[in-house]
Each structure stands twice: as C-alpha cells, then as structure tokens.
C-alpha cells in the first residue's frame, strides 16, 4: 500500500469504530428518524462533477433560498456558512440569514440583540439557550451573529423545540416563506441540520407554503457539507485533498472541508465531556490524546513502549499542574512564565520535561498535534534543550513540523498559512503579527537562496513571542509540505520515521536537517483551498 492508501485505510477503520460509538449514543432512535435520514442518504451517494469554490458562491448568488447543511458540533460547519455569507455580502447581494440556532418564538429577543438594545448575556438568557441547546455552540455561532450586526443583516429564527422532524420542517418553512414575502429581492441563506436539507424535506415544505400563500416559487439551492459517501468516493479517486466542492446534480452541491472522522469526533467529544464536570472533561481529553498518540505512532511504526502510562493530560478546567511544575524546582521562572503565556493565549502545549500535555480544548487538531509532539519526544529519546541559539531555533521549527505532519495524518484537510498569507499579514496593523510575518518572509527568502535581513537578531535577540511565532509558522509550512511529499512519493514513510527518531543531539544537526528538508521539498505543491 502507498502511504496515502494507508492513511485512507486508517481513516476508514477509525470511521467505522466511531460510527458504532455514535450509534450507541443515539440508541433508541425511532423509525421516523431512520427513514428521514435514509431519504437524505439517497441524495448523496455520488456526485456528477468537481467544481471550484467560486462556482458555489456564483450559484448561491443566483438562488432565492439556499439551504446549507449544519453539523452542530463541528465548528468548521459554522465557519463555512459564515464564509459563504461574507462572500455574498462582499458582492453586494441582499441577504437574509435563517438560523436553526434560535427558536422562532424568541424572534423579538433576537431582533433586540441585533439592534443593540440588550447585551449578549441577556440575549442568551431570553432565548433559552441553556435550556434548548444540547451543545454549547454559541462560541461557534457568535461570529455569524457578529457579521449580521456589522452589515445590518436580518436574521430569522426558524427552530421549534419538542416537535418531530416533519413538523419542524413545516414550521421553519413558514418562517422562511414570511421572510421571502417581506424581501423577495434577497437571498435567504439557511443554516439547518444537514438532514433537513434534502429536497423532499425543508425545501419541499418551503415550496408548498409559498404556493399555498400565492407567492412566486423560489429558486432553491442545497449546499450539503461533508456528506460522508461523497468524501469516501473522492478518497477512492485520490481527490480528497484537492477538492473543495462537487455538484451532485443541478441544485445540489456539497462542500468538502472536513473528513468524516473529524466531524464524528466533534460529536463524540460532546458525548464524552460533561461541560459542568471538570473531571469528566479531563478524562475525555486524556483518552482522546492517547488515542491520537497511538494512531500517529502506529502509522509510522514507532514503539511507545509504556510511555502512555506516564503522560498526564490537563485541560483548561484544571490548571493545578502549574503548581506542580513550580514545585518540581527544575523549571525556571522564565519557563513557567512562557507556559502561562501559552495557556492564556488558549494554545495547547506539550511539556516534554514533565511528560505533560495541556489541551486548551477538545479539538481534534489540538489533540493530534500535541500527541505527535509526545510521540516525537518519546521515540527520539527525550533530549534536553539545544545548547546553542541557532540550534534552538531550528530544533523548535522541526518539532513543530513533525507535530503538524502528525496532525495531518489524523485530519488530512487541516491547513496552515503559507507565504502569500504572511505577505498579507505583514501589511496588517497588529504589530506582533506583522513582525512575525515579516520575519517568516525574510527566512523564506533565505531558503530560496536570496539575501535576507535580520536573521541574526531573530536567532539571538528575539523576544519569546517572535521566536515562537516564527518557528511555529516555519514548522507548520514544512510539516504540511512533508505530508504532501510523502503522499506524492517524494519522501517515503521510512524517511519520515527516521526524522521522528533523530534526536538532533549534535551541534548543527537541526540547522542542517531543516535546510536539507526545505531544499528537497521546495517544489512540493500544497493544494490551494479558498
């Protein structure tokens, strides 16, 4: 099997296992739900053609009502919806948002918050957020609401609790039809659970309500997100990394931004973690971290021996480990301050000397990246900090590269910023981001064989924020290229395994390894995504 085939097989095994866990978590689902889901699945078995992301935006602009599928626990699903909404706003298209997030009966409170008459806490209280939302997803949805306030967009609340799926479709359809009657020139962009988006569900209900009220028919568009059969179809064709969207048939599209295993895990995290019980959250985080470590180590044929028995995993709900680190006596005040800074910035962190991992949240990317740091530390012998400043710089860049590579094994759709992104950040107004971006660009000039300025200062006199920001960025870029180099056959899995095992213990090892890798991978193409 090729490395890519192995990753696909790994994900399929993980998918089947997590599917069984999901089935257990919704045990007792009735025949009505199963039939409703079967109708949706019958629509997403395959696709007609691959399309660019801009084609999705173009078709959205021509639709009267667009139904975007939501996976409630997956942050990327809400971010993707917001990106579509922002693109339509930028085009000057009149836009109304219709969200399942709010109960229709709470519309007046939603209007009051959008108008600035009540604050956020009052708004969440009055819409019964804690009572009606199974998942604590407000942080994921808030950017959508902020976009609406910024551009004075109307939001229509379309949810109805304690109703069967068909009744909820009819209720939402009436709310959408009323919004259509009020503003027939606008595109109504709907975000609702994916199953509702099947044409015979909510779209048909809207068409019937419009007809019953004597209103003109609305041109519909369905935009599913990450339909599982389509993802596996793409993977069989070797296209899962390249494709952003497909057309299933006229009027039905599918965005591809997250592997099925990542979407599943986002739900399982909520099942495992009781947000009101810190001990359960820590237990879920530890289990999650160790599973990711086994997955990365297993893929690269690396032996962790009994190391997983010794690692400790902490979360934002338990910061007692900071006291433990201070009491050890082998962490300097500067090192402890750096760890605190990472935590305050809500960044996950692996602390090699303590064999401890801090996860800022239960994100699969966070867990996989820190687990890869852990795997690298264990199999390379857990060397102490490099002696020289230059060695320290390139050692950290390589550690970040290997960790990002490991996270790509778990989430192949994960992406990072590259040179064009840093060129944009270098022109921004945030001083720290600007300084990091400029230093990254100077270093890339050096890698391209061009004259670069200020690197001596970067090695010797950079503050912690600049040092870590630049090594983090350079490492991510290198790690992503290493991943695609392996998929493309430029680097084999044995060579990657050797990199993980290399302790970089001699002076100059890290510097030499970094530049050998960047030279070898300079022509590797990373798929471009919008």
C-alpha positions in Angstrom: 0.0 0.0 0.0 1.1 3.5 -0.7 1.3 6.0 2.3 -1.8 7.6 1.0 -3.7 4.3 0.8 -2.6 3.5 4.4 -4.0 6.8 5.6 -7.3 6.2 3.8 -7.5 2.7 5.3 -6.7 4.1 8.7 -9.5 6.7 8.5 -11.9 4.1 7.3 -11.2 1.9 10.3 -11.5 4.9 12.6 -14.7 5.9 10.9 -16.3 2.5 11.4 -15.3 2.4 15.0 -16.6 5.9 15.7 -19.8 5.1 13.8 -20.5 2.3 16.2 -19.9 4.7 19.1 -22.3 7.2 17.6 -24.9 4.6 17.1 -24.7 3.7 20.8 -25.0 7.4 21.8 -28.3 7.7 19.9 -29.6 4.3 20.8 -33.4 4.1 20.6 -33.8 6.4 17.6 -37.2 5.7 16.1 -38.2 4.5 12.7 -39.2 8.0 11.7 -35.6 9.4 12.2 -34.1 6.4 10.3 -36.5 6.9 7.3 -35.8 10.7 7.4 -32.0 10.0 7.3 -32.4 7.4 4.6 -34.0 10.0 2.3 -31.0 12.3 2.8 -28.5 9.5 2.2 -30.2 8.6 -1.0 -29.3 12.0 -2.3 -25.6 11.9 -1.5 -24.4 8.6 -2.8 -22.2 10.0 -5.6 -21.6 13.2 -7.5 -21.6 14.4 -11.1 -18.6 16.7 -11.2 -16.0 18.6 -9.2 -16.5 22.4 -9.1 -14.4 25.2 -7.7 -15.4 27.1 -4.6 -16.2 30.2 -6.6 -18.8 28.2 -8.5 -20.6 27.5 -5.2 -20.6 31.2 -4.5 -21.9 32.0 -8.0 -24.8 29.6 -7.7 -25.6 30.9 -4.3 -25.9 34.4 -5.7 -28.5 33.1 -8.3 -30.6 31.3 -5.7 -33.6 32.7 -3.8 -33.3 30.3 -0.9 -30.1 28.4 -0.2 -30.1 25.6 2.4 -26.7 24.9 3.9 -26.3 21.7 6.0 -25.0 22.1 9.5 -23.2 19.6 11.7 -24.0 21.2 15.0 -20.9 20.2 17.0 -18.4 20.9 14.2 -17.0 24.4 14.3 -15.9 24.2 10.7 -19.5 23.8 9.6 -20.5 27.2 11.1 -17.3 28.8 9.8 -18.0 27.6 6.3 -21.5 29.0 6.4 -20.2 32.4 7.6 -17.6 32.4 4.8 -20.4 31.9 2.3 -22.4 34.7 3.9 -19.5 37.0 3.8 -18.8 36.4 0.2 -22.4 37.3 -0.7 -22.2 40.4 1.4 -18.9 41.4 -0.4 -20.7 41.0 -3.7 -23.4 43.5 -2.6 -26.1 40.8 -2.7 -29.2 41.5 -0.4 -29.0 38.8 2.2 -31.2 37.4 5.0 -30.0 34.7 7.3 -32.3 32.0 8.6 -30.8 30.0 11.6 -32.0 26.9 13.4 -29.9 28.2 16.3 -32.8 30.3 17.8 -36.4 29.3 18.5 -38.9 31.1 16.3 -40.8 32.3 19.4 -37.7 34.2 20.5 -37.5 36.4 17.4 -38.2 39.6 19.3 -35.2 39.0 21.6 -33.0 38.2 18.6 -34.1 41.5 17.0 -33.4 43.4 20.2 -29.9 42.0 20.4 -29.2 42.7 16.7 -30.3 46.3 17.3 -28.1 46.6 20.4 -30.9 47.1 22.9 -29.9 44.1 25.0 -26.4 42.6 25.8 -25.2 39.2 25.0 -25.9 37.5 28.3 -29.5 38.9 28.3 -30.0 37.7 24.8 -28.8 34.1 25.5 -30.9 34.0 28.7 -34.1 35.2 26.9 -33.8 32.8 24.0 -33.4 29.9 26.5 -30.0 29.0 25.1 -29.1 26.8 28.1 -32.5 25.0 28.0 -32.8 24.4 24.3 -29.2 23.9 23.1 -27.9 20.4 23.6 -24.4 21.5 22.7 -22.6 24.6 23.9 -22.1 26.0 20.4 -22.6 29.7 20.9 -18.8 30.5 20.5 -19.1 28.8 17.1 -22.2 30.7 16.1 -21.4 34.1 17.5 -19.2 35.2 14.5 -22.3 34.7 12.3 -24.3 37.0 14.5 -21.5 39.5 14.6 -21.4 39.5 10.8 -25.1 40.2 10.8 -24.7 43.1 13.2 -21.8 44.5 11.3 -23.7 44.6 8.0 -27.2 45.0 9.4 -28.5 41.7 8.1 -31.8 40.4 9.2 -31.7 37.0 11.0 -34.8 34.9 11.0 -35.2 32.3 13.9 -36.6 29.1 12.4 -36.3 26.4 15.1 -39.1 24.8 17.1 -38.4 22.5 20.0 -40.4 19.5 21.1 -41.6 18.7 17.6 -41.0 15.8 15.2 -38.7 16.4 12.1 -41.6 16.9 9.7 -43.3 19.4 11.9 -40.1 21.3 12.4 -39.7 21.5 8.6 -43.2 22.9 8.2 -42.6 25.5 11.0 -39.3 26.6 9.5 -40.8 26.7 6.1 -43.5 29.2 7.3 -40.8 31.4 8.8 -38.7 31.3 5.7 -41.8 32.0 3.4 -42.7 35.0 5.5 -39.1 36.4 5.2 -39.4 35.8 1.4 -42.6 37.7 1.2 -41.0 40.6 3.1 -37.9 40.8 0.9 -38.2 39.0 -2.4 -35.0 40.5 -3.7 -32.8 38.9 -1.1 -31.1 35.6 -1.0 -32.2 33.7 2.1 -29.3 31.7 3.4 -30.5 29.0 5.7 -28.3 27.1 8.2 -30.0 24.0 9.5 -29.2 20.4 10.4 -28.0 18.5 7.3 -30.8 16.0 7.1 -33.4 18.8 6.8 -31.7 20.0 3.5 -32.7 17.0 1.4 -35.0 18.4 -1.3 -38.1 16.4 -0.1 -37.7 17.8 3.4 -37.4 21.5 4.2 -37.0 22.7 0.5 -40.3 21.0 -0.4 -42.0 22.4 2.7 -41.0 25.9 1.7 -42.2 25.4 -1.9 -45.6 24.2 -0.6 -46.0 27.1 1.9 -45.1 29.6 -0.8 -47.7 28.1 -3.2 -50.4 28.0 -0.5 -49.8 31.7 0.2 -50.0 32.6 -3.5 -46.3 33.7 -3.6 -44.0 33.1 -6.6 -41.8 30.0 -6.4 -38.3 30.5 -5.0 -35.2 29.1 -6.8 -33.7 26.7 -4.3 -30.1 25.6 -3.9 -29.0 22.9 -1.5 -25.4 23.0 -0.2 -24.5 19.9 1.9 -21.3 19.9 3.9 -19.0 16.9 4.1 -21.5 14.2 3.0 -19.8 11.0 4.1 -20.4 8.9 1.0 -19.1 11.7 -1.2 -15.9 12.0 0.8 -15.2 8.3 0.5 -15.9 8.4 -3.2 -13.4 11.2 -3.5 -10.8 9.3 -1.5 -11.2 6.2 -3.8 -10.4 8.6 -6.7 -7.4 10.1 -4.8 -9.1 13.5 -4.8 -10.0 14.0 -1.1 -7.1 16.5 -0.6 -7.7 18.6 -3.7 -11.5 19.1 -4.0 -13.4 21.9 -2.2 -16.8 21.3 -3.7 -18.8 19.0 -6.0 -22.1 19.2 -7.8 -24.2 16.2 -7.1 -26.9 17.2 -9.5 -28.3 20.6 -10.6 -29.4 22.4 -7.5 -27.5 20.2 -5.1 -23.9 20.9 -4.1 -21.5 19.5 -1.5 -18.7 21.4 0.3 -15.7 19.3 1.3 -13.8 20.9 4.2 -13.6 18.2 6.9 -13.0 14.4 6.9 -15.9 12.3 8.3 -13.8 11.1 11.2 -13.2 14.7 12.4 -16.9 15.5 12.2 -17.7 12.3 14.1 -15.1 13.1 16.8 -16.6 16.6 17.3 -19.8 15.0 18.4 -18.2 12.2 20.4 -16.3 14.9 22.3 -19.6 16.4 23.4 -20.9 13.0 24.4 -17.8 12.2 26.5 -17.4 15.6 28.1 -19.9 16.9 30.6 -19.1 20.6 30.5 -20.2 21.0 34.1 -17.9 18.3 35.4 -14.2 19.1 35.1 -13.1 15.6 36.0 -15.1 14.1 33.1 -13.7 16.7 30.7 -10.1 15.8 31.8 -10.9 12.1 31.4 -12.2 12.6 27.9 -9.2 14.8 27.0 -6.7 12.1 28.3 -8.5 9.3 26.4 -8.6 11.5 23.2 -4.9 12.4 23.5 -3.7 8.9 24.0 -5.8 7.6 21.1 -4.2 10.2 18.8 -0.7 9.2 20.0 -1.3 5.5 19.3 -2.7 6.4 15.9 0.3 8.6 14.9 2.9 6.1 16.3 1.1 3.2 14.7 1.1 4.8 11.3 4.9 5.4 11.5 5.6 2.1 13.1 7.0 3.7 16.2 7.2 2.0 19.6 5.9 4.0 22.6 6.5 1.1 25.0 4.8 2.2 28.3 5.2 5.9 27.8 1.4 6.4 27.6 1.1 5.2 31.1 3.3 8.1 32.3 1.9 11.0 30.3 -0.5 13.4 32.1 -3.1 15.4 30.2 -4.6 18.6 31.6 -7.4 20.9 30.3 -8.5 24.5 30.9 -10.7 23.2 33.7 -7.7 22.1 35.7 -4.7 24.3 35.9 -3.3 22.7 39.1 -0.4 21.3 37.1 1.1 24.8 37.1 1.6 24.5 40.8 3.1 21.0 40.3 5.6 22.3 37.7 6.7 25.1 40.0 7.1 22.7 42.9 9.4 20.4 40.9 12.2 23.0 41.0 13.6 22.3 37.5 11.6 24.9 35.7 12.9 28.4 35.7 10.7 31.5 36.3 11.1 32.3 32.6 10.0 28.8 31.5 7.0 28.9 33.8 6.0 32.4 32.5 6.2 31.1 29.0 3.9 28.2 29.8 1.4 30.5 31.4 1.5 32.8 28.4 0.7 29.8 26.1 -2.2 28.9 28.4 -3.6 32.5 28.5 -3.4 32.5 24.7 -5.5 29.3 24.7 -2.8 27.4 22.9 -2.3 23.7 23.6 1.1 22.7 24.8 3.2 19.6 25.3 5.8 20.0 28.1 8.5 17.3 27.5 10.4 17.5 30.7 7.2 16.9 32.7 5.7 14.5 30.2 2.5 16.6 30.4 0.1 17.8 27.8 -2.2 20.8 28.2 -5.2 20.9 25.8 -6.8 24.2 25.5 -9.9 22.5 24.1 -11.0 19.1 22.8 -10.3 20.0 19.2 -9.0 17.0 17.2 -6.3 19.2 15.7 -5.1 20.3 19.1 -5.0 16.7 20.5 -3.4 15.2 17.4 -0.7 17.9 17.3 0.3 17.6 20.9 0.1 13.8 20.7 2.6 14.0 17.8 4.9 16.2 19.9 4.7 13.5 22.6 5.4 10.7 20.2 8.4 12.5 18.8 9.7 13.2 22.3 9.4 9.6 23.4 10.9 7.9 20.3 13.8 10.4 19.9 15.0 9.8 23.5 13.6 13.0 25.0 16.7 15.2 24.6 17.3 18.3 26.7 17.0 21.7 25.2 19.6 22.5 22.5 22.7 24.3 23.7 23.0 27.0 21.0 20.6 29.7 20.0 20.7 28.7 16.3 20.2 25.0 17.2 17.3 26.0 19.5 15.6 27.9 16.7 15.8 25.1 14.1 15.1 22.4 16.6 11.8 24.0 17.5 10.9 24.6 13.9 11.5 20.9 13.2 9.5 19.9 16.3 6.6 22.0 15.0 6.9 20.5 11.5 6.8 16.9 12.8 3.8 17.7 15.1 1.9 19.3 12.2 2.7 16.4 10.0 1.3 14.1 12.7 -1.9 16.1 12.9 -2.3 15.8 9.1 -2.4 12.0 9.5 -5.4 12.4 11.7 -7.0 15.3 9.8 -5.8 15.4 6.2 -7.9 18.5 5.5 -6.0 20.6 8.1 -4.2 23.6 6.5 -1.8 26.3 7.6 -0.7 29.7 6.5 1.9 30.0 3.7 4.0 32.7 2.2 1.1 34.5 0.4 -0.8 34.6 3.7 2.2 36.0 5.6 2.7 38.7 2.9 -0.9 39.8 3.7 -0.3 39.8 7.5 2.9 41.8 7.0 0.8 44.6 5.7 -1.6 44.4 8.7 -1.9 46.6 11.7 -1.3 44.2 14.5 2.3 44.8 15.5 3.1 41.3 16.8 1.5 39.5 13.8 3.3 42.0 11.4 6.7 41.3 13.0 6.2 37.6 12.8 5.0 37.7 9.2 7.9 39.9 8.1 10.5 37.6 9.8 8.9 34.5 8.2 9.1 36.1 4.8 12.7 37.0 5.4 13.5 33.5 6.3 11.7 32.1 3.3 13.9 34.5 1.2 17.0 32.8 2.7 15.5 29.3 1.9 15.0 30.4 -1.7 18.7 31.4 -1.9 18.0 35.2 -1.7 19.6 37.8 0.5 17.7 38.1 3.9 18.0 40.6 6.6 17.6 40.5 10.4 18.0 36.8 10.9 20.9 37.2 13.3 18.7 39.3 15.5 16.0 36.7 15.2 18.3 33.9 16.4 19.9 35.9 19.2 17.7 38.8 20.3 14.1 37.9 19.5 11.6 38.0 22.3 9.6 34.9 23.2 6.6 35.9 21.1 8.6 36.5 18.0 10.8 33.4 18.4 7.9 31.1 19.0 5.7 32.7 16.4 8.3 32.4 13.6 9.4 28.8 14.5 5.7 27.8 14.8 4.9 29.2 11.3 8.0 27.8 9.6 7.4 24.4 11.2 3.8 24.3 10.1 4.8 25.1 6.5 7.5 22.5 6.4 5.2 19.9 8.1 2.5 20.4 5.5 4.9 20.1 2.7 6.4 16.9 4.2 2.9 15.4 4.4 2.2 16.0 0.7 5.7 15.0 -0.3 5.0 11.6 1.3 1.7 11.3 -0.5 3.4 12.2 -3.8 6.2 9.7 -3.3 9.0 12.2 -3.0 9.6 11.0 0.6 8.7 7.6 1.8 7.3 6.7 5.2 10.6 5.1 6.3 12.3 8.5 5.8 9.6 10.3 7.9 10.0 7.7 10.6 13.8 8.3 10.6 13.1 12.1 11.1 10.9 11.3 14.2 13.7 9.1 15.6 16.5 11.5 15.0 17.5 13.1 18.4 19.3 16.1 16.8 21.8 15.9 19.6 24.9 17.2 17.8 25.6 20.9 17.3 24.3 21.9 13.8 22.1 18.8 13.3 18.9 20.8 13.4 20.2 23.5 11.1 21.4 21.0 8.6 18.2 18.9 8.7 15.9 21.9 8.4 17.6 23.2 5.2 18.0 19.8 3.7 14.3 19.3 4.1 13.3 22.7 2.8 15.5 22.3 -0.2 14.2 18.8 -1.0 10.6 19.9 -0.6 10.8 23.2 -2.3 8.8 22.1 -5.3 6.1 20.2 -3.4 2.7 21.5 -4.3 0.2 22.1 -1.4 -3.5 22.0 -2.6 -4.9 25.5 -2.7 -8.2 26.0 -0.9 -10.4 29.1 -0.5 
